[in-house]
Amino acid sequence: MDLNEELLGFQELGARGWIALDVIEHLSSTQPELLEAMAHIVVNTQKSEIYLFEHTEEIPAFIIHCRGRIPGCQGNAQTRRITGALPDQKVTV
């Protein structure tokens, strides 16, 4: 998933190649109000995007890569955790 810096501002950790759960963790510590904002998701054969009503209904805030169009991972969640941008995730079995 990619974050649209035009709407969300500069992303120090990069705007491309995020995993959805990491986006939620990142936003909860940097822009928690976005997690409660009214949104509209569009998923069709042309696009998969999330629009935030408070910003604009014409420019997506998030671009979701799905339907076989997933680009190579460009983000590094481990680096984001090391820098403290994302908390460590403990997996229990």
RAQUIQUI-V38248 format. One record per pair of residues at least 12 apart in sequence whose ideal C-beta (glycine too) atoms are under 10 Angstrom apart, sorted by the first residue. I is the first residue (numbers start at 1). J is the second residue. D is the distance in whole Angstrom. If there is no record, write none. Layout:
i:I j:J d:D
i:I j:J d:D
//
This chain:
i:1 j:15 d:10
i:1 j:16 d:9
i:1 j:17 d:8
i:1 j:18 d:5
i:1 j:19 d:7
i:1 j:20 d:6
i:1 j:21 d:10
i:1 j:22 d:9
i:1 j:23 d:6
i:1 j:48 d:9
i:1 j:49 d:10
i:1 j:50 d:9
i:1 j:62 d:6
i:1 j:63 d:7
i:1 j:64 d:5
i:1 j:65 d:6
i:1 j:66 d:9
i:1 j:70 d:10
i:1 j:75 d:9
i:2 j:14 d:9
i:2 j:15 d:6
i:2 j:16 d:5
i:2 j:17 d:7
i:2 j:18 d:7
i:2 j:23 d:10
i:2 j:49 d:10
i:2 j:60 d:9
i:2 j:61 d:10
i:2 j:62 d:7
i:2 j:63 d:4
i:2 j:64 d:8
i:2 j:65 d:7
i:2 j:71 d:9
i:2 j:74 d:9
i:2 j:75 d:9
i:3 j:15 d:4
i:3 j:16 d:8
i:3 j:17 d:10
i:3 j:18 d:7
i:3 j:23 d:7
i:3 j:26 d:9
i:3 j:27 d:9
i:3 j:34 d:10
i:3 j:60 d:10
i:3 j:61 d:7
i:3 j:62 d:6
i:3 j:63 d:8
i:3 j:75 d:10
i:4 j:49 d:9
i:4 j:50 d:9
i:4 j:51 d:10
i:4 j:52 d:10
i:4 j:55 d:9
i:4 j:56 d:10
i:4 j:59 d:7
i:4 j:60 d:6
i:4 j:61 d:5
i:4 j:62 d:7
i:4 j:63 d:7
i:6 j:55 d:10
i:6 j:56 d:10
i:6 j:59 d:7
i:6 j:60 d:10
i:6 j:61 d:9
i:7 j:34 d:10
i:7 j:51 d:9
i:7 j:52 d:7
i:7 j:54 d:10
i:7 j:55 d:5
i:7 j:56 d:7
i:7 j:59 d:6
i:7 j:60 d:8
i:7 j:61 d:5
i:7 j:62 d:9
i:8 j:27 d:9
i:8 j:30 d:9
i:8 j:31 d:7
i:8 j:34 d:8
i:8 j:52 d:9
i:8 j:55 d:8
i:8 j:61 d:6
i:8 j:62 d:8
i:9 j:30 d:10
i:9 j:31 d:8
i:11 j:26 d:9
i:11 j:30 d:9
i:11 j:75 d:10
i:11 j:85 d:10
i:12 j:30 d:9
i:12 j:80 d:10
i:12 j:83 d:9
i:12 j:85 d:8
i:13 j:26 d:7
i:13 j:30 d:10
i:13 j:75 d:7
i:13 j:76 d:9
i:13 j:77 d:10
i:13 j:79 d:8
i:13 j:80 d:5
i:13 j:83 d:7
i:13 j:85 d:5
i:13 j:86 d:8
i:14 j:74 d:7
i:14 j:75 d:6
i:14 j:76 d:8
i:14 j:79 d:9
i:14 j:80 d:8
i:15 j:62 d:10
i:15 j:63 d:10
i:15 j:74 d:9
i:15 j:75 d:9
i:16 j:63 d:9
i:16 j:65 d:10
i:16 j:71 d:8
i:16 j:73 d:9
i:16 j:74 d:5
i:16 j:75 d:7
i:17 j:65 d:9
i:17 j:70 d:10
i:17 j:71 d:7
i:17 j:72 d:8
i:17 j:73 d:5
i:17 j:74 d:3
i:17 j:75 d:4
i:17 j:76 d:8
i:17 j:77 d:9
i:18 j:62 d:9
i:18 j:65 d:10
i:18 j:73 d:9
i:18 j:74 d:9
i:18 j:75 d:5
i:18 j:77 d:8
i:18 j:80 d:9
i:19 j:73 d:8
i:19 j:75 d:7
i:19 j:77 d:6
i:19 j:80 d:10
i:19 j:86 d:10
i:20 j:62 d:9
i:20 j:64 d:8
i:21 j:77 d:9
i:21 j:86 d:9
i:21 j:89 d:8
i:22 j:75 d:7
i:22 j:77 d:5
i:22 j:80 d:7
i:22 j:81 d:9
i:22 j:85 d:9
i:22 j:86 d:6
i:22 j:89 d:9
i:23 j:35 d:10
i:23 j:62 d:7
i:23 j:75 d:10
i:23 j:86 d:10
i:24 j:86 d:10
i:25 j:77 d:9
i:25 j:80 d:9
i:25 j:81 d:9
i:25 j:85 d:9
i:25 j:86 d:5
i:25 j:87 d:6
i:25 j:89 d:8
i:26 j:77 d:10
i:26 j:80 d:7
i:26 j:85 d:6
i:26 j:86 d:6
i:26 j:87 d:10
i:27 j:62 d:10
i:28 j:86 d:10
i:28 j:87 d:9
i:29 j:84 d:9
i:29 j:85 d:8
i:29 j:86 d:8
i:29 j:87 d:8
i:30 j:85 d:8
i:33 j:54 d:9
i:34 j:52 d:7
i:34 j:54 d:9
i:34 j:55 d:9
i:34 j:61 d:8
i:34 j:62 d:9
i:37 j:50 d:10
i:37 j:52 d:5
i:37 j:53 d:7
i:37 j:54 d:5
i:37 j:55 d:8
i:37 j:61 d:9
i:38 j:51 d:10
i:38 j:52 d:7
i:38 j:53 d:4
i:38 j:54 d:7
i:39 j:51 d:6
i:39 j:52 d:5
i:39 j:53 d:7
i:39 j:54 d:9
i:39 j:55 d:10
i:39 j:61 d:8
i:39 j:62 d:9
i:40 j:52 d:8
i:40 j:53 d:7
i:40 j:57 d:7
i:40 j:60 d:9
i:41 j:60 d:9
i:41 j:62 d:9
i:41 j:64 d:8
i:42 j:60 d:8
i:42 j:64 d:9
i:43 j:64 d:7
i:43 j:66 d:7
i:43 j:67 d:8
i:44 j:67 d:9
i:45 j:67 d:8
i:47 j:60 d:8
i:47 j:63 d:8
i:47 j:64 d:9
i:47 j:67 d:10
i:47 j:69 d:10
i:48 j:60 d:9
i:48 j:62 d:9
i:48 j:63 d:7
i:48 j:64 d:4
i:48 j:65 d:7
i:48 j:66 d:5
i:48 j:67 d:7
i:48 j:69 d:8
i:49 j:61 d:8
i:49 j:62 d:7
i:49 j:63 d:5
i:49 j:64 d:7
i:50 j:62 d:4
i:50 j:63 d:8
i:50 j:64 d:7
i:77 j:89 d:9
//
